[in-house]
Amino acid sequence: MPPKKAVPRRERRRMSRADAQLSMRVEGGSADGALTPIVTESRNISGSGVYCFTPHYLAPLSKVALTIVLPAVPGRIARQRLLKCEGVVVRCQGGEGPKRDRAYELACSFLGLESGARELLDEYVVWRNLQALRTSPRVASSRRTAAGRARPARTKRIGGAGGSGTAAGSGAARRTGTRKRRTVH
């Protein structure tokens, strides 16, 4: 049988998702039929759903009541808010690792989220993703690498001019100074 070709997978999510550890409560029917309140922490969230770990199994396609604590967003949301809505269990799988017998991976999709609540959630997700980009070590190291490569190239050009070009040297210094001021943060 010939090997399968690697086909790039297309992202199917419609809403952007942010890694966030938010306090939350899930209330839903467990396997034995009892209403189980579960206090947990989200792993990621979007305008369409939330992902977390839970010690109880919840059947897929079952309805749950969700309460999520959204923290204050600087410059926009002045204080933390409680987001209360209904959801449906999309996935509930046994977790991997040492606690796999006690933890389930739970993914819930929001049902009937009001437009104001969705707007707050979307603002939080955008803010959280911007914070993650600002603190990302890859972004900072790539900026340093790009700056490190740019400096030797300018030095070679100045040194390659030769002669007693004080005007050329000062012009290069002025160009370098201008570039530093144009840095986008």
Sequence and secondary structure as in RCSB ss.txt:
>XXXX:A:sequence
MPPKKAVPRRERRRMSRADAQLSMRVEGGSADGALTPIVTESRNISGSGVYCFTPHYLAPLSKVALTIVLPAVPG
RIARQRLLKCEGVVVRCQGGEGPKRDRAYELACSFLGLESGARELLDEYVVWRNLQALRTSPRVASSRRTAAGRA
RPARTKRIGGAGGSGTAAGSGAARRTGTRKRRTVH
>XXXX:A:secstr
             SS EEE   EEEEEEEBTTS EEEEEEEEEEEESSEEEEEESS B TT EEEEEEEE  BTT
TB S EEEEEEEEEEEEEE  STTTTT EEEEEEEES  HHHHHHHHHHHHHHHHHHHHH HHHHHHHHHHHHHH
HHHHHHHHHHH SS HHHHHHHHHHHHHHHHT   
